[in-house]
Amino acid sequence: MVLHNVKMKGKYSFQYMEHLEITDCELDTKDAFWHSRNVTVKDSIVKGEYLGWFSENLTLINCRIIGTQPLCYCKNLRLISCTMEDTDLAFEYSDVEADVRGHILSAKNPKSGRIIADSVGEVICGDAVMECTGEVVLRADGKKGTACVPGRLKGIA
């Protein structure tokens, strides 16, 4: 299924969807992409709380992501050149590879993978119910990031 150039407002959008491709859309929706599989979103605005929870193979490319607690409990989550606004408690228990341009309010207990961002307000590691080894890395200026593993700090130039 393909969705192109659509403006949409709703709840539980694309829940349980499989093999979906979305481009140039504006989505204002709560709980979008819950339990979805093999979804790619490109050049779009995705606004709403609890985005993508429990999704598998969700890829966001050049997207503007807005809202609280996005992208938690995901398997094989990929963000490529995305921005995040008002995104607190992001990535909890997710297997993630993310390149975020700009600031993330907070990232919490990423299960595995690497999140690269220009800045992160807070990396929350603790009270995890499973092993969390995901790294949060800050880009440029010699700043250092952290992983949810004691003693591991990362920074890239």
C-alpha positions in Angstrom: 0.0 0.0 0.0 1.3 3.5 -0.8 0.1 6.8 0.7 1.3 10.1 -0.9 0.7 13.7 -0.2 -2.0 13.2 2.4 -2.9 15.3 5.5 -4.6 13.3 8.2 -5.7 13.7 11.8 -6.9 10.7 13.8 -6.2 8.0 16.4 -4.5 4.6 16.1 -3.6 5.2 12.5 -1.9 2.4 10.6 -2.1 0.1 13.6 -1.3 -3.5 12.5 -0.5 -2.4 9.0 2.1 -4.3 7.0 4.1 -3.3 3.8 3.1 0.4 3.8 5.0 3.2 2.2 4.2 6.8 3.1 5.7 9.9 1.4 5.2 13.7 1.7 2.4 13.4 4.2 1.3 15.2 7.4 0.1 12.8 10.0 -1.4 14.1 13.3 -2.3 11.0 15.2 -2.1 9.2 18.5 -0.6 5.7 18.6 0.4 5.6 14.9 2.1 2.5 13.6 1.5 0.4 16.7 2.4 -3.2 15.9 3.0 -2.3 12.3 5.6 -4.3 10.2 7.7 -3.2 7.2 6.6 0.4 7.1 8.7 3.2 5.5 7.8 6.9 6.0 9.7 9.5 3.9 9.7 13.3 3.8 6.8 13.6 6.2 5.6 15.2 9.4 4.5 12.7 12.0 2.9 14.2 15.1 1.4 12.5 18.1 2.2 10.6 21.3 3.3 6.9 21.5 4.4 6.8 17.9 5.5 3.4 16.6 5.3 1.3 19.8 5.9 -2.4 19.2 6.6 -1.9 15.5 9.0 -4.1 13.5 11.1 -2.8 10.6 9.8 0.8 10.8 12.0 3.2 8.9 11.6 7.0 8.9 13.6 9.0 6.4 13.9 12.8 6.4 10.9 13.1 8.7 9.9 15.6 11.4 8.8 13.7 14.5 6.8 15.5 17.1 5.4 14.1 20.4 5.9 12.4 23.7 7.3 8.9 24.2 7.9 8.0 20.6 9.4 4.9 19.2 9.4 2.5 22.2 9.5 -1.3 22.1 10.5 -1.3 18.4 12.5 -4.0 16.6 14.8 -3.0 13.8 13.9 0.7 14.0 15.7 3.1 11.6 15.7 6.9 11.5 17.7 8.5 8.7 18.2 12.3 8.8 15.1 13.0 10.9 14.4 15.8 13.4 12.6 15.3 16.7 10.6 18.0 18.6 9.1 17.7 22.1 10.2 14.0 22.1 10.8 12.9 25.7 11.4 9.3 26.9 12.1 8.2 23.3 13.4 4.8 22.2 12.7 2.8 25.4 13.5 -0.9 24.9 14.0 -0.4 21.1 16.5 -1.9 18.8 17.5 1.2 16.9 19.8 2.8 14.4 19.1 6.6 14.4 20.6 9.7 12.8 18.7 12.6 14.4 19.5 16.1 13.2 19.0 18.5 16.1 17.8 17.9 19.7 16.1 15.0 21.5 14.6 16.0 24.9 15.3 12.6 26.4 16.2 9.0 25.4 15.4 6.2 27.8 16.9 2.7 28.0 17.5 2.0 24.3 17.8 -1.8 24.1 20.4 -2.0 21.4 21.9 0.0 18.6 23.1 3.6 18.3 21.3 6.9 18.4 23.4 9.8 16.9 22.1 13.3 17.6 23.3 16.9 17.8 22.2 17.2 21.4 20.2 15.2 23.9 18.7 16.8 27.0 18.9 13.6 29.1 19.9 10.0 28.7 17.9 7.9 31.2 19.5 4.6 32.1 18.1 2.6 34.9 15.2 0.6 36.3 15.3 -1.5 33.1 13.5 -4.8 33.0 16.0 -6.1 30.4 19.6 -5.6 29.4 20.0 -2.3 27.6 23.2 -1.6 25.7 22.0 1.0 23.2 24.4 3.9 22.7 23.5 7.6 22.6 26.2 9.5 20.8 26.5 13.3 20.3 27.7 14.6 17.0 30.5 17.2 16.5 32.2 19.8 18.8 33.9 17.0 20.7 30.9 16.6 23.0 30.4 13.2 24.5 27.4 11.0 24.7 26.7 7.9 26.8 25.5 4.4 26.5 23.3 2.6 29.0 26.3 0.7 30.1 28.4 2.1 33.0 31.8 3.4 31.9 31.1 3.7 28.2 31.2 7.2 26.8 31.1 8.0 23.1 31.6 11.2 21.1 32.2 11.7 17.4 33.6 14.6 15.5 
